Amino acid sequence: MKKNANDSLNDMPLEKKSKLNPLQGLYPAELDPNSSDHVVAMTQLRETIASLQKKVQQKDMELLSKDKLITELKAQHHNDTTDLRTEMKNKERLNENKFNLMNTKIQNLLKEVATLSKTARKNNKNTKSALANTENSGSGTDSPSTN
């Protein structure tokens, strides 16, 4: 006995049949062109497709708005980073200028201290020699002290 294609389909489980023919699971009987079941099913499928398309459009809009927000945040972050770097460089330059100015003042003050120290030493030597000269220079006519 020879099996035809319809017999092999009838022997298969329902799961395999529905995979081979997706409409098989929707209609328990053979498709009847006069039946309104297939029209109802088509209408339901169209409504489902339309609602899914609306959901996809909503998700696309959400993604676009989130993408815009991400772009704006990235731009703001970039601007803030650039501003902070500029501000930091300006402060660094200002501090370096102050540091150089202070070092120059320190060098000038050290020179002034050295100059004053030299003059103070010279003055001390001059006063010591003047004192030594006055002590050594006597007239020799000292009056006797009467105590």
Beta strands, then each sheet from edge to edge (+ up, - down):
end
